[in-house]
Amino acid sequence: MISVSRKDLELIALQEIRSFPGGELVIAVEIECGEGYPNDMNWRLDVTAADNADIDRIEYAARTTTARLKRRYVFRRH
């Protein structure tokens, strides 16, 4: 696994989500963390999209991207 900063992982996630059909309407991505997990794997993506975005497509893209990123990256909290 590759260690990346939180900000870099958010940018990677944004690029990946925007590559999905309908994902171009995503405005921002933030990582939301669970507390008390030393391996930094208890996180999810919080996605902000334009008003006219297809929410079902965006949710699918976010879930799929989260799974992919968790297999490839670990983020540094500090």
DSSP file (Angstrom, degrees, kcal/mol; ACC not computed):
  #  RESIDUE AA STRUCTURE BP1 BP2  ACC     N-H-->O    O-->H-N    N-H-->O    O-->H-N    TCO  KAPPA ALPHA  PHI   PSI    X-CA   Y-CA   Z-CA
    1    1 A M              0   0    0      0, 0.0     2,-0.5     0, 0.0    72,-0.2   0.000 360.0 360.0 360.0 148.2    0.0    0.0    0.0
    2    2 A I  E     -a   73   0A   0     70,-2.5    72,-2.5     2,-0.0     2,-0.5  -0.831 360.0-135.8-100.2 133.0    1.1    3.5   -0.7
    3    3 A S  E     +a   74   0A   0     -2,-0.5     2,-0.3    70,-0.2    72,-0.2  -0.776  33.0 169.0 -89.3 126.1    1.0    6.1    2.1
    4    4 A V  E     -a   75   0A   0     70,-2.3    72,-2.7    -2,-0.5     2,-0.1  -0.918  36.5 -98.9-134.0 159.8   -0.4    9.5    1.0
    5    5 A S  E  >  -a   76   0A   0     -2,-0.3     4,-2.4    70,-0.2     5,-0.2  -0.359  35.8-113.3 -72.2 159.1   -1.5   12.7    2.7
    6    6 A R  H  > S+     0   0    0     70,-0.8     4,-2.3     1,-0.2     5,-0.2   0.923 117.6  51.1 -58.1 -46.3   -5.2   13.2    3.3
    7    7 A K  H  > S+     0   0    0      1,-0.2     4,-2.0     2,-0.2    -1,-0.2   0.904 110.3  48.9 -61.1 -43.3   -5.3   16.1    0.9
    8    8 A D  H  > S+     0   0    0      1,-0.2     4,-2.5     2,-0.2    -1,-0.2   0.903 110.5  50.9 -64.1 -40.7   -3.7   14.0   -1.9
    9    9 A L  H  X S+     0   0    0     -4,-2.4     4,-2.6     1,-0.2    -1,-0.2   0.883 108.6  52.2 -65.2 -37.3   -6.1   11.1   -1.3
   10   10 A E  H  X S+     0   0    0     -4,-2.3     4,-2.3     2,-0.2    -1,-0.2   0.900 110.5  48.1 -63.9 -40.0   -9.0   13.5   -1.6
   11   11 A L  H  X S+     0   0    0     -4,-2.0     4,-2.2     2,-0.2    -2,-0.2   0.901 111.5  49.5 -67.0 -40.9   -7.7   14.9   -4.9
   12   12 A I  H  X S+     0   0    0     -4,-2.5     4,-2.4     2,-0.2    -2,-0.2   0.929 112.0  49.0 -61.5 -45.2   -7.2   11.3   -6.2
   13   13 A A  H  X S+     0   0    0     -4,-2.6     4,-2.9     1,-0.2     5,-0.2   0.908 109.2  52.2 -61.9 -43.0  -10.7   10.4   -5.1
   14   14 A L  H  X S+     0   0    0     -4,-2.3     4,-2.3     1,-0.2    -1,-0.2   0.924 110.8  47.7 -60.1 -45.4  -12.1   13.5   -6.8
   15   15 A Q  H  X S+     0   0    0     -4,-2.2     4,-0.7     2,-0.2    -1,-0.2   0.914 113.8  47.1 -62.7 -43.0  -10.4   12.7  -10.1
   16   16 A E  H >< S+     0   0    0     -4,-2.4     3,-0.9     1,-0.2     4,-0.4   0.929 112.5  48.3 -66.4 -44.5  -11.6    9.0  -10.0
   17   17 A I  H >< S+     0   0    0     -4,-2.9     3,-1.5     1,-0.3    -1,-0.2   0.897 107.9  55.7 -63.6 -39.6  -15.2    9.9   -9.2
   18   18 A R  H 3< S+     0   0    0     -4,-2.3    -1,-0.3     1,-0.3    -2,-0.2   0.688  97.0  65.8 -66.9 -16.6  -15.2   12.5  -11.9
   19   19 A S  T << S+     0   0    0     -3,-0.9    -1,-0.3    -4,-0.7    -2,-0.2   0.647  85.9  88.2 -79.3 -13.9  -14.2    9.8  -14.4
   20   20 A F  S X  S-     0   0    0     -3,-1.5     3,-2.2    -4,-0.4     4,-0.4  -0.521  99.7 -89.1 -78.6 150.2  -17.6    8.0  -13.8
   21   21 A P  T 3  S+     0   0    0      0, 0.0    40,-0.1     0, 0.0    -1,-0.1  -0.435 119.5  14.0 -57.6 127.2  -20.6    8.9  -16.0
   22   22 A G  T >  S+     0   0    0     -2,-0.2     3,-1.2    -4,-0.1    32,-0.2   0.230  99.1 106.5  88.3 -13.8  -22.3   11.8  -14.2
   23   23 A G  G X   +     0   0    0     -3,-2.2     3,-2.0     1,-0.3    -4,-0.1   0.642  55.4  81.6 -73.2 -14.8  -19.3   12.3  -11.9
   24   24 A E  G 3  S+     0   0    0     -4,-0.4    -1,-0.3     1,-0.3    -6,-0.1   0.669  83.4  64.6 -65.5 -13.8  -18.3   15.5  -13.7
   25   25 A L  G <  S+     0   0    0     -3,-1.2    25,-2.6    25,-0.1     2,-0.4   0.392  74.4 113.0 -89.7   3.9  -20.9   17.2  -11.5
   26   26 A V  E <   -B   49   0B   0     -3,-2.0    23,-0.3    23,-0.2     3,-0.1  -0.644  43.8-175.4 -77.0 129.9  -19.0   16.4   -8.3
   27   27 A I  E     -     0   0B   0     21,-3.0     2,-0.3    -2,-0.4    22,-0.2   0.843  60.3  -3.4 -94.0 -41.9  -17.7   19.6   -6.8
   28   28 A A  E     -B   48   0B   0     20,-1.7    20,-2.7     2,-0.0     2,-0.4  -0.989  51.3-153.2-154.1 156.6  -15.6   18.4   -3.8
   29   29 A V  E     -B   47   0B   0     -2,-0.3     2,-0.3    18,-0.2    18,-0.2  -1.000  14.2-178.2-134.5 133.3  -14.6   15.3   -1.9
   30   30 A E  E     -B   46   0B   0     16,-2.4    16,-3.5    -2,-0.4     2,-0.5  -0.961  26.5-122.8-128.2 149.9  -13.6   15.0    1.7
   31   31 A I  E     -B   45   0B   0     -2,-0.3     2,-0.5    14,-0.2    14,-0.2  -0.808  21.2-159.8 -91.7 128.0  -12.4   12.1    3.8
   32   32 A E  E     -B   44   0B   0     12,-3.1    12,-2.3    -2,-0.5     2,-0.3  -0.942  15.3-153.0-108.3 125.6  -14.5   11.4    6.9
   33   33 A C  E     -B   43   0B   0     -2,-0.5     2,-0.3    10,-0.2    10,-0.2  -0.734  12.3-137.2-106.9 145.9  -12.7    9.4    9.5
   34   34 A G        -     0   0    0      8,-3.4     3,-0.5    -2,-0.3     2,-0.2  -0.703  33.4-120.9 -86.5 150.3  -13.8    7.0   12.2
   35   35 A E  S    S+     0   0    0     -2,-0.3    -1,-0.0     1,-0.2     0, 0.0  -0.593  82.2  31.4 -93.6 154.3  -12.0    7.4   15.5
   36   36 A G  S    S+     0   0    0     -2,-0.2    -1,-0.2     1,-0.2    -2,-0.0   0.620  78.8 120.5  83.1  14.3  -10.0    4.9   17.4
   37   37 A Y    >   -     0   0    0     -3,-0.5     3,-1.5     1,-0.1     5,-0.2  -0.909  42.9-166.7-114.4 107.2   -8.6    2.9   14.4
   38   38 A P  T 3  S+     0   0    0      0, 0.0    -1,-0.1     0, 0.0    -2,-0.0   0.717  83.6  61.8 -66.6 -20.8   -4.9    2.9   14.3
   39   39 A N  T 3  S-     0   0    0      1,-0.0    -2,-0.0    35,-0.0     0, 0.0   0.459  98.9-132.4 -87.6   1.5   -4.7    1.5   10.7
   40   40 A D  S <  S+     0   0    0     -3,-1.5    35,-0.5     1,-0.1     3,-0.1   0.756  73.1 118.0  57.5  28.3   -6.5    4.5    9.2
   41   41 A M        +     0   0    0      1,-0.1     2,-1.5    33,-0.1    -1,-0.1   0.506  44.8  89.6-101.0  -5.8   -8.8    2.2    7.2
   42   42 A N        +     0   0    0     -5,-0.2    -8,-3.4    -8,-0.2     2,-0.3  -0.593  66.5 109.4 -92.7  75.9  -12.1    3.4    8.9
   43   43 A W  E     -B   33   0B   0     -2,-1.5     2,-0.3   -10,-0.2   -10,-0.2  -0.940  43.3-166.2-142.2 163.3  -12.9    6.2    6.6
   44   44 A R  E     -B   32   0B   0    -12,-2.3   -12,-3.1    -2,-0.3     2,-0.5  -0.947  29.1-101.9-145.0 165.4  -15.4    7.1    3.9
   45   45 A L  E     -B   31   0B   0     -2,-0.3     2,-0.6   -14,-0.2   -14,-0.2  -0.781  21.2-156.3 -94.8 132.0  -15.7    9.8    1.2
   46   46 A D  E     -B   30   0B   0    -16,-3.5   -16,-2.4    -2,-0.5     2,-0.4  -0.942  20.6-162.1-105.3 114.6  -18.1   12.7    1.7
   47   47 A V  E     -B   29   0B   0     -2,-0.6     2,-0.5   -18,-0.2   -18,-0.2  -0.825  13.9-161.6-109.2 135.4  -19.0   14.0   -1.7
   48   48 A T  E     +B   28   0B   0    -20,-2.7   -21,-3.0    -2,-0.4   -20,-1.7  -0.963  20.5 177.0-111.7 128.2  -20.5   17.4   -2.6
   49   49 A A  E     -B   26   0B   0     -2,-0.5   -23,-0.2   -23,-0.3   -26,-0.0  -0.853  34.6 -86.4-129.3 163.5  -22.2   17.6   -6.1
   50   50 A A    >   -     0   0    0    -25,-2.6     3,-1.8    -2,-0.3    -1,-0.1  -0.231  45.7-106.4 -62.9 156.8  -24.1   20.1   -8.1
   51   51 A D  T 3  S+     0   0    0      1,-0.3    -1,-0.1     3,-0.0    -2,-0.0   0.814 118.4  50.5 -57.5 -34.6  -27.8   20.4   -7.6
   52   52 A N  T 3  S+     0   0    0      2,-0.1    -1,-0.3   -27,-0.1     2,-0.1   0.273  84.1 124.3 -92.0  12.7  -28.7   18.7  -10.9
   53   53 A A  S <  S-     0   0    0     -3,-1.8     2,-1.0   -28,-0.2     3,-0.1  -0.374  71.5-112.1 -72.2 150.7  -26.4   15.7  -10.3
   54   54 A D     >  -     0   0    0    -32,-0.2     4,-2.2     1,-0.2     3,-0.3  -0.755  28.8-161.5 -82.6 104.2  -27.7   12.1  -10.4
   55   55 A I  H  > S+     0   0    0     -2,-1.0     4,-2.9     1,-0.2     5,-0.2   0.854  85.6  55.9 -61.5 -38.7  -27.3   11.1   -6.7
   56   56 A D  H  > S+     0   0    0      1,-0.2     4,-2.1     2,-0.2    -1,-0.2   0.914 110.2  45.5 -61.6 -42.5  -27.6    7.4   -7.4
   57   57 A R  H  > S+     0   0    0     -3,-0.3     4,-2.6     2,-0.2    -2,-0.2   0.906 113.4  50.0 -65.7 -41.3  -24.7    7.6   -9.9
   58   58 A I  H  X S+     0   0    0     -4,-2.2     4,-2.6     2,-0.2    -2,-0.2   0.915 110.4  49.5 -65.1 -43.5  -22.6    9.7   -7.5
   59   59 A E  H  X S+     0   0    0     -4,-2.9     4,-2.5     2,-0.2    -1,-0.2   0.906 111.8  48.9 -63.1 -41.1  -23.2    7.3   -4.6
   60   60 A Y  H  X S+     0   0    0     -4,-2.1     4,-2.7    -5,-0.2     5,-0.3   0.936 112.0  48.7 -61.9 -46.7  -22.2    4.4   -6.8
   61   61 A A  H  X S+     0   0    0     -4,-2.6     4,-2.5     1,-0.2    -2,-0.2   0.895 112.2  49.2 -60.9 -40.8  -19.0    6.2   -7.9
   62   62 A A  H  X S+     0   0    0     -4,-2.6     4,-2.4     2,-0.2    -1,-0.2   0.917 113.0  46.1 -67.1 -43.5  -18.2    7.1   -4.3
   63   63 A R  H  X S+     0   0    0     -4,-2.5     4,-2.1     2,-0.2    -2,-0.2   0.933 115.7  46.0 -63.4 -46.0  -18.6    3.6   -3.0
   64   64 A T  H  X S+     0   0    0     -4,-2.7     4,-2.2    -5,-0.2    -2,-0.2   0.919 114.3  47.8 -63.9 -44.6  -16.7    2.1   -5.9
   65   65 A T  H  X S+     0   0    0     -4,-2.5     4,-2.9    -5,-0.3     5,-0.2   0.896 109.3  53.7 -64.5 -41.1  -13.9    4.7   -5.5
   66   66 A T  H  X S+     0   0    0     -4,-2.4     4,-2.4     1,-0.2    -1,-0.2   0.938 109.7  47.8 -58.9 -47.2  -13.7    4.2   -1.8
   67   67 A A  H  X S+     0   0    0     -4,-2.1     4,-1.1     1,-0.2    -1,-0.2   0.918 113.8  47.4 -61.1 -44.1  -13.2    0.4   -2.2
   68   68 A R  H >X S+     0   0    0     -4,-2.2     4,-1.1     1,-0.2     3,-0.5   0.933 113.1  47.4 -62.6 -46.7  -10.5    0.9   -4.9
   69   69 A L  H 3X S+     0   0    0     -4,-2.9     4,-3.4     1,-0.2     3,-0.3   0.863 106.3  57.3 -67.0 -35.6   -8.6    3.5   -2.8
   70   70 A K  H 3< S+     0   0    0     -4,-2.4    -1,-0.2    -5,-0.2    -2,-0.2   0.790 107.1  50.3 -66.1 -25.6   -8.7    1.4    0.3
   71   71 A R  H << S+     0   0    0     -4,-1.1    -1,-0.2    -3,-0.5    -2,-0.2   0.776 122.4  31.0 -78.5 -26.9   -7.0   -1.4   -1.6
   72   72 A R  H  < S+     0   0    0     -4,-1.1   -70,-2.5    -3,-0.3     2,-0.3   0.777 116.8  40.2-102.4 -32.0   -4.3    0.9   -2.9
   73   73 A Y  E  <  -a    2   0A   0     -4,-3.4     2,-0.4   -72,-0.2   -70,-0.2  -0.847  44.3-164.7-129.0 155.2   -3.6    3.6   -0.3
   74   74 A V  E     -a    3   0A   0    -72,-2.5   -70,-2.3    -2,-0.3     2,-0.3  -0.995  28.6-139.3-128.8 133.4   -3.3    4.4    3.3
   75   75 A F  E     -a    4   0A   0    -35,-0.5     2,-0.6    -2,-0.4   -70,-0.2  -0.705   7.7-127.5-101.0 150.0   -3.5    8.0    4.3
   76   76 A R  E     -a    5   0A   0    -72,-2.7   -70,-0.8    -2,-0.3   -36,-0.0  -0.797  11.5-157.7 -90.4 124.6   -1.5    9.8    6.9
   77   77 A R              0   0    0     -2,-0.6    -1,-0.1     1,-0.2   -72,-0.0   0.727 360.0 360.0 -74.7 -20.9   -3.6   11.7    9.4
   78   78 A H              0   0    0     -3,-0.0    -1,-0.2   -72,-0.0   -73,-0.1   0.413 360.0 360.0-115.7 360.0   -0.9   14.1   10.4
